[in-house]
């Protein structure tokens, strides 16, 4: 099985959650919300590029998405292969965590 890095997994989930509003800044904001960690804008683009190269995401430019003289906004969406990958990751995570009790209480002792 070809595994993803943790950030690639988090990015795929952010794109899935954002549906039709998944572009650079909104993805970064979702990742920050989900992880509680502040991310630099540029930190998400290399893994997004890998996800696209591997066929897990597709990009498109929405009409009229240019911000006042800026570059056109590029949107991301999960491909069929990307959705299958998320399903696979979810199953692996369930299997790996099966039988493990809530560790939060143990970590606080």
C-alpha positions as CSV (number, residue, x, y, z in Angstrom):
1,X,0.0,0.0,0.0
2,X,1.2,3.5,-0.9
3,X,0.9,5.6,2.3
4,X,0.5,9.3,2.4
5,X,2.4,11.7,4.7
6,X,0.4,13.0,7.6
7,X,0.2,16.5,6.0
8,X,-1.1,15.0,2.8
9,X,-3.8,13.1,4.7
10,X,-4.8,16.3,6.5
11,X,-4.9,18.3,3.3
12,X,-7.1,15.7,1.6
13,X,-9.5,15.8,4.5
14,X,-9.5,19.7,4.4
15,X,-10.3,19.6,0.7
16,X,-13.1,17.1,1.4
17,X,-14.5,19.3,4.2
18,X,-14.3,22.5,2.1
19,X,-16.1,21.0,-0.9
20,X,-16.3,23.7,-3.6
21,X,-14.4,26.3,-1.6
22,X,-11.0,24.6,-1.4
23,X,-8.4,27.0,-2.5
24,X,-5.0,27.8,-1.0
25,X,-6.0,30.1,1.9
26,X,-9.2,28.3,2.8
27,X,-7.3,25.0,2.8
28,X,-4.6,26.5,5.1
29,X,-7.3,27.9,7.4
30,X,-9.1,24.5,7.6
31,X,-5.8,22.8,8.4
32,X,-5.1,25.3,11.2
33,X,-8.6,24.8,12.5
34,X,-8.3,21.0,12.5
35,X,-4.7,20.8,13.9
36,X,-4.7,23.9,16.2
37,X,-1.3,24.8,14.6
38,X,-0.6,28.0,12.7
39,X,0.7,27.1,9.2
40,X,2.7,29.4,6.9
41,X,0.9,29.8,3.5
42,X,3.7,28.3,1.5
43,X,3.8,25.2,3.6
44,X,0.8,23.6,2.0
45,X,1.7,24.1,-1.7
46,X,4.5,21.4,-2.0
47,X,2.3,18.6,-0.6
48,X,-0.7,19.9,-2.6
49,X,1.5,19.6,-5.7
50,X,2.5,16.0,-4.8
51,X,-1.2,15.2,-4.3
52,X,-2.0,16.6,-7.7
53,X,1.0,14.8,-9.3
54,X,-0.1,11.5,-7.8
55,X,-3.7,12.0,-9.1
56,X,-5.4,12.4,-5.7
57,X,-6.5,16.0,-6.3
58,X,-7.5,18.0,-9.4
59,X,-7.3,21.7,-9.9
60,X,-9.4,24.2,-11.7
61,X,-9.7,28.0,-12.0
62,X,-13.0,29.5,-11.2
63,X,-14.3,32.2,-13.5
64,X,-13.9,35.6,-12.0
65,X,-11.7,34.3,-9.2
66,X,-9.0,36.9,-9.7
67,X,-8.5,39.2,-6.7
68,X,-8.1,42.8,-7.8
69,X,-5.2,42.5,-10.1
70,X,-3.9,39.4,-8.3
71,X,-3.3,35.9,-9.6
72,X,-6.3,33.7,-10.5
73,X,-7.6,31.6,-7.6
74,X,-6.9,27.9,-8.1
75,X,-9.4,25.5,-6.5
76,X,-8.7,21.9,-5.5
77,X,-11.1,19.0,-5.5
78,X,-10.6,15.3,-4.6
79,X,-10.3,13.0,-7.6
80,X,-11.9,9.6,-7.5
81,X,-8.5,8.2,-6.6
82,X,-8.2,10.7,-3.8
83,X,-11.5,9.7,-2.3
84,X,-10.5,6.0,-2.5
85,X,-7.2,6.9,-0.7
86,X,-9.1,8.7,2.1
87,X,-11.4,5.6,2.5
88,X,-8.3,3.4,2.7
89,X,-6.6,5.7,5.2
90,X,-9.7,5.8,7.3
91,X,-9.8,1.9,7.4
92,X,-6.1,1.7,8.3
93,X,-6.5,4.3,11.1
94,X,-9.5,2.3,12.5
95,X,-7.5,-0.9,12.4
96,X,-4.4,0.6,14.0
97,X,-6.4,2.2,16.8
98,X,-8.6,-0.8,17.4
99,X,-8.4,-1.9,21.0
100,X,-6.5,1.1,22.2
101,X,-8.3,2.8,25.1
102,X,-8.7,6.6,25.4
103,X,-5.1,7.6,26.0
104,X,-5.9,11.2,27.1
105,X,-6.5,10.1,30.7
106,X,-3.3,8.0,30.8
107,X,-1.2,10.9,29.4
108,X,-2.4,13.2,32.2
109,X,-1.5,10.8,35.0
